[in-house]
Amino acid sequence: MSSSTPAPDTTTPGPDPAAARSSRRLALYALAVCVLAVAAAVVSFAQANFLGIVWVLIAGLSSNIAWFAYKRAATVR
């Protein structure tokens, strides 16, 4: 009964440039959604429509996603 163990991997993984690019792209898309949601909220409130509250919540969510993706991209680099 011979048990062969694989040789340990001596290469250290570096930062993945594809992950950084995708995180930056996600951050830009989320920022665009945030800006559009803020514009929709302003228009909605200007028309005395309280559906703007939903747009404000969407803007808050997308800004958090943009911030998280930006920080993740900065960490990978």
C-alpha positions, -999 to +999 in steps of 0.1 A: +000+000+000+019+030-012+004+064-005+018+091-027+012+127-017+013+154-042+042+179-041+033+211-023+025+240-045+054+265-042+039+293-064+021+320-046-010+333-063-008+370-072-036+395-076-061+385-103-063+413-128-096+399-142-112+402-107-100+438-104-115+446-138-148+430-130-150+447-096-143+481-112-169+475-139-194+465-112-186+497-093-191+519-124-224+502-132-237+506-096-226+542-096-246+548-128-276+532-113-272+553-082-271+586-102-301+575-123-320+566-091-313+599-075-325+617-107-356+596-107-362+604-071-359+641-077-383+640-106-407+619-086-407+642-056-410+672-079-442+657-093-455+652-057-453+615-061-441+596-030-428+567-051-396+587-049-390+570-015-384+537-034-359+555-057-340+569-027-338+533-012-325+520-046-300+548-047-288+539-012-285+502-021-266+509-053-242+533-036-233+506-011-227+481-039-205+506-057-185+514-026-180+477-018-170+468-054-146+498-055-129+488-022-127+451-034-111+463-067-086+484-047-077+455-025-071+432-054-047+456-071 
